[in-house]
């Protein structure tokens, strides 16, 4: 059936191509859009604003009738290519005006071939890894008829309690901007109308990552200065990369939910940034305006959203049920409606859907093919972060061990290693760590496997004795713990981000055996690990690594490749430190080693003014457990000779900043060189450090490379008190190093 709706292009399409050559694609599209608008009824225009959910063909007959009547502009969650082609055929051939459909799906970190979760990909600090993951995801999704995805997610992830931090690209504005733009380019390519490309959607606009208490859908209160300097730049970078669509956030932003927020959608997005794609709501977020308390009913919700500039409604039906009446009442003008429809039609033309609305799976590479799996493996390798390696217990040397105990519920679970947002994945494609360890160990090394816990949340210690026996009878222990996939993602927020269930007790009991312990953690967020960090010899943080978790982790454990991942988020010691991030403000009373005093060091009846008087918690250290940008290697890198080509720069000039990086170990390895800058004083307070550049390099043993960064004065700009983007003169401190704790520093003056 999949070939039934594949049609030859007729002479009309060649006329269109000729016109495009003469006039330019954009001009032709505008003419064609205006032609359609002049022919459309109000009902057909409203239909283009409706994104309708279908789950595997339910209510398909009613859907078909609505398509024939021009009442639907886009379909959500249909992945059967035969059904998609049939629906496109009805829209194109059986409706009055023949407008093709957008087919949307959450293709977040893979379609069938699953890559590490976005937070994991961010740990690669490699835009090429992110680009390639999105490119392959687009190919696989497009082969089934999907032409639109709801990624990248560009929210700032500074609260690991928030379940959706798994979907972010980290805590840092600059890192997210670079990687988000790479993801957009991967999905869309340079020509959106290619059959193997799909439209991206920058979400959630804006500030969703600042949800109070890390609870999904919750209120956000973000001052405009913080919004502009921290939360908005990744969206601007994505739009500069060509992102076709934008999705509004569920959250309330300073009293006005994003789906009705004129400041975001009209002032920033359209007026300031000149965005010419379309804006879609998140799932039923227009209908939820009344739940927020902004509106009394669905009709008023539809009015507020449309008036704010939200073009397409996802899942709910306030537009289809109330826009006609709002237009008749002259509360929404025909010009507003035409603009909304034009924005949507423009993307359909850019996608080339009017010329080729159908898919033909045999024209595409096979799903989950060897090349795709190889890319997924490389992404998993570069995403893994080595957090600890006492006494060089890693890598495992096969010749020195005869038995390995592999323990834990995540060692051999092909589903849980995939992570959140994998609706189309098939766990049968997953290659697990246990099988990969057995394969790489060969016949000379015996592997003792004990699951030990039914799930990561299990509170039972019923099988701990088996795990202890396996540890006692082995030379080394590899523990696979963390979070199963359901514990992170949308609506999966946690108040306590320690290891769940009885995992801490399992670690303590295995530690008591005295055997070397390698802890491999799979999780969708940063976990608070202070209570177990000293009980293990090594920690490899793998996030949820995807389809190729097993071979990637095995290669890292056995030293086929050195770890190169760096943390895209700060790891707290305990949950109570959250939010904790490297680019904090200094405050008027910053903590110092001299002013810090732990709660246990306070003497009974100590005089009140003698403790601290600086900004920290009494009952934990003021530093994180692992800082942003941190990640160990099997080799050691030495940073030296920080050089600035000038000590003073003027507005409009560029300064070159370089350092030498020397591999003084015995391993070929990759290192991510990071540049941080501090604006010492300004008209508004600035962070103590800001990432301004990074480069991932390869170094052979004994090799030295000079890594250079060019910083233009525009890179030092920010929004001032009047919300103007400015660059101000003054003193700047600069660091180059392997993490946000970089010590190699210098300074320059902008005059």
N, C-alpha and C positions, 0 to 999 in steps of 0.2 A: 504493500500500500504506500510505502514511503516514496515511490517514484511517481505516484499518480498525479501529484500536484506540482511537478517540476515542468515548467513550460519554457518554450523558446521565447526569446525577446522579439517583439514585432517592430515594425518600422518606426513606430512612435518613439521607442526608446533611442533609436539612432538619431531621430530629430532632436530629442532632448540633449544627447551627447554633443551634437553639432552646435546647438545653441549655447551649451556650456563652454565650448571652446571659444566662441565668439564673445560671450558676455561675462563669463566667469560663473562658477557654480553657485556662489551666494546670490548673485543677481537673479539667476534662473530660478533658484528655490523661492526667492521672495515673490517672483511673478507667479509661480505655481501655487504658492500659499495663498496669495490674494485671489487667484482664480477659484481655488477651492472655497475660500471664505465667502465669496460672492454667491456661490451655489448652495451653501449649507443653510439648513434651517437652524433655528435656535436649539431644537432638540438634538440635532446632529452635532452641533458645536459642544453642547454640554456633554454629549457622549464621549467626545475626545478627552474629557477631563476625568474620566472614570477608569480606575485601575481595579479590575474585578478579580477576586481570588477564586481559584478553582483547585480542588484537591483531587487530582487523579481522575478528572472527568465527571465529578459529581454535578448534578443539575445541568448536564451538558446540553440537553435539548432546549432548555430555557435560555442558556447562554447563546446557542446558535441563533435563536429567534431574535435576541437582542442585537446580535452582530448584524443580522440582515437589516435591522431597523436603524443601524448606525448609532446605537446607544452605548457602545463600549469602545474605548480607545486603546486599552492595554489589558493584558492578561497576566496574572500572577500565579506562579507555582505549578504551571503545567510543564512537564519535562518529556512527555512522550512525543517523539518527532512526528509520528503519523497524525496524532491529534492536533499538534501545533500546525502542521501543514493544512489539515482540514479546516481549522479555524481561520487561518490566513486566507485560504481559498474563499471561504464564505465572506470574509471582510472585503476581499479584493474583487471578487467576481459576482457576489450575490447581494451586496449592499448597493445602495443607490450611487454612492460616490467612489467606492473602491479604495478606501483609505486603509492601508495595512496596519497591523497591530504591533505594538511593542509587547515583547514577551519577557517579563521580569522574573528573576530568581536570585536568591541569596547565594551567589558564588563567591564565598568570602576568602577561603584559602585552598581552593581546589574544587573541582567538580567531581570527577571520578578518581583522578590521581590527587591525593590529599597532601598538601605541603604543611609545614609547621604553622601553627596558629599565627596570626599577624604579630602578636607580641613576641613570639619566637623568631619570626623572620626579622623583626626589628633588631633582635640580638645579634644578627649577622653583621649589622652595620654595613651592609653591602647593597646598594641600590640595584646592582645587576641581579642579585638573588631575588629581590622583590619583583623586579621587572619580569624576570623569567617565570616566576610562579604565576603572575597575573596573565602573562602571554599564553602559557599552557592551559590555564583555567579557561581563558577565553576561547581557545581552539576547541577544547572538549565541550564546553557549553554551547558554543555556536553550532557544533555538529548536530546537536539535538534540536536546534531551532530557537534557542535562547538568544536574545539580542541586547539584553540590558541586565546589569548586575548592581547590587546595592553595596558597593565598596568603591573606594577605601573609606574606612572609618578614621576620622581625623581628630577625634576628641583627645584632649590632654589627659593621660591616665596617671594621675598622681594619688589615687586612692585604691590600693589593691583589694580593699573589701568589695569594691564594685565588681560585679560579675563580668561586666562588659569590658573590663580592662584587658581581657584576653584578646579582644578584637581590635584594641588600639595598637599604635606603633610606638608606644612608650610614653614617657613623661615630659619629653623635651620638645619645645616648639620647633627648633631648627631640625632636629633629627626627623620628626614627623613630617615636616615640610618636604625634606629631601626624599624620604622613602614614600610618602604619599604621592608625590609627583611621579615617581618611578612606577608605582602601581597603576596610576591612571594611564601612563604611556604603555604599560604592558597590556592592559585590557583593550585600549583603543588603537594603539599603533599610530602611524602617521596619517593613515587614511581610514576613517571610521567606516567607510562603505565597503571595505574588504570583507569577504564572507567569513573570515576567521577572526574578526574583531567584534567586540561588544561594547556598548555604551557603559561608562562608569557613572557612579553616583557618589558625590562627596557628602558624607554624613558624619555626625548629626549637627546640623547648623542651628544653633551654636551653643557651646558651653556645657554640653551634656556630661562631660567628664567631671564636672564640679558638683555633681549631685550630692546633696547633704547626706552625711553619714555613709556615703558609698552605697546608697540604696537606689536601685534602678527606678526610673520614672520620677525621681524626687525633684524637689525645688532646687534651683540654682540661683544664688545671689552673687553676681559678679560685677564689680564696678567697671564702668566703661573703659577706664584706662587699662585695667587688667585684661578685659575682654580683647581690646585692640592689640595689646602688646604680647599677649600669651596665647589666647584661644583662637583668634581669627587668622593669623598668618598661615597656618597649614592649609586652610581653605583657599586662601588667595593663591598659594603655590599650586594647588591642585587645579584651580581654574586657569592659571597661567599655562599649565601642562595640557589644557584642553578638556577638562572634565565636562561631560555633556549635560549632566543633571546634578541637582543638589537636593538632599532630603532634610526636612526640618526635624528638629529634636522633639522628643516627647515632653521635655521639661519646660517648666515655667522659668523664664529669665527675668528676674527683677520685677515680677508681678505680671508679666505678659507672656503667656505660653508662646513658644517659638513659632507654632503654626498660625499664629495671628499677630506676629510681631512685625509691624511695619518698619521699625528701625532696622531690623536684620534684613528683611526681604526687599524693601524699597530703597532705604537710604544706603545701606552698605552694599548689598548684592547687586542691585541694578544701577543705582545712581553713581556710587563711588567706583565699583569694580566693573561696570558695564557688562555684566553677565548676560549672555544671550541664549542660554539653554533654558530648561524648564525646571521648576521646583515641584517636588512631590512630597506629600505628607508622609509621616511614618504611619504605621498600622493604626487606623481609626483615630489618629491624633486630632483630626478636625472635630469628630463627634465628641471627643473627650474634652473639648474646650468648656463644655457645660459642666463636666465633672470637676474640672479645675475651679469652677465658679466664675469664669469669665463671662459666660453667656447663660441665659435661662433655658435655652432649648436648641434643637438641631438647626432650625432655620437661622437663628442668630449666629450659631457657630459657622454655618456656611457663609454667611455675610462677612463675618470677621476675617475668616481665612482668605476668601476671594478678594476682599478689599485690601488685605495686607500684601497680596501678590503671590499666593500659593496656587499653582496652576493645576495640579492633578491630585485627586484624592485616592488614597490607598485603602481598599477594603470596605470602608463604610460608605454610606450613600447620601450624605447630606447635600452634595452638589446635585446629584440626579433628582433628588426629591424636592429641592427648594430653590435652586438657582433660577428656574424659569419664573417663579413668582417674584423673586427679588429683582429680576430684570423688568418684569411687568410693572413693578412698583417703582421703577427707576432708582432703586437703591444701588444696584450694580448696573453699570452702563454697558451698552453694546460694545463700546470701544474697549472696556476692560475685558469683556468676554473674548473679543477677537484677539486681544493681546495674549491671553492665556492659551487660546487654541493655537495661535501662530507659534508660540514658543514650543509647543509639543510637536506640531507639524514640522517645524524646522529641524528637530532632531530626527524625525522619521526620514526626512529627505537626506540628512547627513549620513544616516545609516545605509542609504541606498535601498530602503525597503520598497519604495514605489517601483523600482526596477527589478528587484529580486527579493520577494517576501518569503520565499520558501527555503527549506534546507534539504540537503541530500547527503545523509551521513556517509555513504561510500566515497564522497569527494574529500573526506577529511581523513587525517591519520587515525589509526585505531586508538580507541580509548585505553588508557593505562598502558601505553606502549613502553618499550625499553628506554627510549630517549626521555620520555616523561618521568619514568621512575628514576633514571639517573639524575635528572634535575632535582627531583624531590629529595633524593638521598643527599645530594650536595647541599641543598638548603638546610636539611636537618643537621648535617655535620657543622656547617658554619653558624648555625643558630645555637648550638650547645655551648654553655658557659661553664668553664672549670672554676669553681669557687674556692676549692681547697684541695691541697695535695701534699699532706704531711709525709715527710720522709720519702717522697717520690714513689709512693705506692702505685701510682699510675705513671706510665702505662704498664699493664700486666705483661710480664715477660713469660711466654709460654714455657720456655726451657726451665724456669724456676718454680713452676707450680705443676702439681700432678692432679689436684682436685680443686674445683671451684664450686662454692655454694651460691646458687642463684635463688634469691628469696624475695617474695613479695607479690602482691596481686596484680602489678602492672608489668611483670616480666614477660607474660605470655597472653596478653589480651589485645587482640587486633583491633577491637572496637575502641577501647578506652584510650589507646595511643593517638587516635585521630583528633580528639578535642572537640570543641563546640562548633556549631554551624557547619555540619557535614551531612546535610539532608540527602545528598545523592551518592554518598560514599558506600562502598561495599567492603566490609571488613575482611572478606575473603581475599582481597588484594593485599591486605596488610602483611608485612613481614616483621615478626616480633623479635625482640631482643633475645629471648631464650633460644630460639632456633638459630639466630645469627651467631650467638656465642658458641653454641654447639658446633656450628659449621666452621667457624674460624679457629676453634680450639683443636679440632681434628681428633684423631684416635688416641693421641698420647695424653690428653687431658680429660679427666672424667668430670662431668657436670652434675652436681646434686641439686635438683630443683625442688623447692617447697613453696607453695603459694602462700601459706602462713595465715592469710586473712581472706575472707570471702570477698571483701571490697575494701577500699581505702577508708570507708566509714565504719567498718566492723569494730565492735567493742569486745568481741570474744577473743580469748587467748587460748582457745581449744587446741590450735595447731602450733602453738609456739614451741612446744617441746620437740616437735619434728624439725622445726627450723633451727633450734639450738643444736640438735644432734647433727644436722647437716653442716652447720658451722664448725662444730667441734671436729668433724671428720673431713674438713677441707683445709686447704692452705690459705685460701682467701675467700672473702664473702662479698658478693655484689647484691646490694639491696635495691629493689625497684619499688619505690613508694611515691607518695604525692597525693594528687587529687584525681579521681576518675573524671571523665569528661563532663558529666552532668553537673559538677560542682562549680563550674564557671560558665560564663556566657550570659545572655540576656535573662534577667530575673533571677539569677543565681548568685546573689550577693551573700557575703558572710560577715558576721560580727567579729569572729575570731579567726584570724588567718594562719593559725598554727596548723601543724599536721593533724588532720581529722582522725576520728576513731581511736584505735589503740596502737597507732603507729609509733608514738614516742616510746611506749612501753616495750614494743618489739625491738626498737633500736637499742634501748637500754639493756635488754636481756642478751641480745646478740653481742653487744659491746663487752659484756661481762665475760665472754668466752676468751677475750684477749686476741682474737684473730683480726688481721687487717680487714677493715671494712671500707668498701667503696659504695657510697650512696648515690644512686641515680634517681633524680627526682623528675617526675612528669607532672606538670601543673599548668593551670591557665592564668596564673597570677604570681606575683612575688609572695612567698610564704615567710612567716616569722619563724626563724630557725635557731634562735639563740639557745633554746633549751636542749638542743641535740648536737650543735655544731662541734662540740668537743668530744662527742662519743663516736665519731667516725673519722677515718683517716683522709678520705677524699669525698668531694661532692661534685658531681657533674649534673648541672641543671639543664634538662633537655626540653622543658616546656611540654606541650603536646606536639610531638614531632611529625605526626602524619604517617602516611602509608609506609614509608621506608625507615621508620624509627629503628628497627632492628639492625640492619646492615650499617647504618650511620653510627649508632651507639657502639656497636661491636668494633668498628674501625677505630673509633676514638679510644675505647678501653684498651685495645691491644696495640695501639701506637702505629697503626697504618697511616694516621694523620694526626697532627697536633691540634688540640682545641684552639679556636680563634674567636669564639663568641664573646661579646661584651654586653654587660647589663644595659638594657634600654630603660630600666626603672631602678630606683633605689630600693634596697631590701632593708626593711626595718628589723630591729632586734625583737621587738614585741609589737603586738597590734596597737597598743596605746600610743605609739609614736606616730601613727598615721594621722594626717598626711605628712610624709617626710620626703623631701626632694632636694636635689643639689642646688638648684637655682633660687634658693630662698632669699628673702630680703635680710639685711644685716640686723635690723631693729636698732633701737637706741641702747640696748644692753645685751650685746651678743655674748654668748657663753665662751669662756676660754678655759684651757686646762687649769689655770690658776684659780678660777672662780667656781669650778665644778666640785660639788661634794655629793656623794651618794647617800641615800637615805640611811644606810647601815653605818655610815661614818658620823652621823649626827649624835652628839652626846645628849643624854637625858637632861631636860631643862636648859638646853643651850639657848643663849640669848638670841632673840628673834632676828636681829639685823645681821647676825654673823654668818648666815647661810646663803651662799649663792648671790642673790640680787642680780642674776642674769637669767637669760631665757633658756630653760631646760626643764626636764622632768626629774624629780628627785630619785625615782625608783628605777631608772635605767640610764645608761650612758647617753650623752647627747649626740653621739655619732651613730650612723646606721651600722648594721651588721656588715653589709657590702655596699659600696657607693656606686652611684650611676657611672657607667662606662667601664666598670671593673670586669676583669676576666683574665685568668691565668693561662699559661701556655706550658708545653713540655720543655720549652727552652726559656732563656731569660734575655730580655732586651734592656739595653742601656741607652738612656737618653742624655744627650750632651750638646754643647755648642749651640745654644739658642741665639739666633742672630736676627736682628732687625736691620733692614737696609737703610733706615733713617730713624731718627729719634723724634722728629717733628713732622707732621703732615698738615696740609691745608685742606679745606673743604673741596671735595671733588677729586682728591688724590687717592692713590693706592699705596699701601705699605706691604712689603714682602717680609714674611716671618718664616724662619726655617729652623730646623734642628736636625742633628745627626742621630740616627737610630742604628745601634750595633747589636747584632745577634751574637751574644757571647756564649751561647750554649751549643749543643750538639745536634739540634734538630732543625730541619727545614720547617719553617712556620710562617704563618701570617700574623700581622699585628695591625691593629687599628690605632693610628696616630691621631690624637685629638687636640684641637685648639680651643682654648677657653679665653674669654676676655671679660674684664670688669671695668665698667664705667664708674670711676671712683665717686664722682659727685655730679648731680644733674638736677634739673628743675623738678623732676619727680624721682623718687627713690628707685634704684636699679638693683637687680639681683647681685649676689656676691660673686657669681660666676655665670657666664652664658656660653654654651657651645656655639662656636662660629665656624667650625670646619672640621672635617675628619677625612682621612684617607686610609684605605686598607691596603697594606703592602705585603709582599712576600720577601723573606730574607733567608738565605742559606747560612749555615754555620760560619761564623767569622766574617760575614758580610756587613758592610755599613752602607746605609742609604741616607741621603739628605732629602728630607721631606719639606716642601715649601707650601705656604698658604699666602694667597693674596687677599688682603682685606681692603675694600674700598670704604670711604667714609660713609657711603649709604648703608653699609652693613652695620654701622654703629648707630643707626637712627632708631627712634622710638616715638611713641605718642606722648606729647607733653600734657600739661594741665588743661589746655584748650582742645585736646584731642587732635592736634596737628602733628603730622609726621615730621620730626625735626632731627637734625644732627647738631649736637652742641659741642663747643670746644671744651677741652679739659684733659685731665690725666686718665690714661687707660693702663691697666695691668694686663699682661698677656702670659698665658701658660701653654706649654706643649707637654703632653704626657700620655700615659696609658689609661687614665681614668680621670674622673672629675677631681680626684685628689692629687692631680699633677703638681709637682713641686718646682720643676724647671721654669723660671719666670723672668720676665723683664718688663719694661714699661715704655710708653711713648706718650707724646703730647699732641693733641690736635689743637691748632691755633687758628 
